[in-house]
């Protein structure tokens, strides 16, 4: 059983930076493909970023490409999302998730375990 706990969310002004963390237990992040998703109020849960098992760089939604960076610290068993130059439209609850299959990784259904989410609010 895998447990994921997000942290690092909060309020930040547009143009600022934030780093989200996803601490894993019950398994190691190196054994799974990992993703970040976000869900704004009244919206669907959308793909943000993805990193393959064993990879050192990831993939990104067009809306965050060049601003966000997904990374993994295997020693700390933690996944990160570095958010730079944030925009009001980045406001959402952010979730980390793990996938055994590593297939269809832009979709919610690809993931086996989810964290509880952490709120990010970006003001103008």
PyMOL commands that set and color helices and strands:
alter all, ss='L'
color gray80, all
select helices_A, chain A and resi 29-31+88-90+108-110
alter helices_A, ss='H'
color red, helices_A
select strands_A, chain A and resi 3-7+10-13+18-25+33-39+45-51+59-60+68-73+78-83+92-99+113-114+118-123
alter strands_A, ss='S'
color yellow, strands_A
deselect
rebuild
show_as cartoon
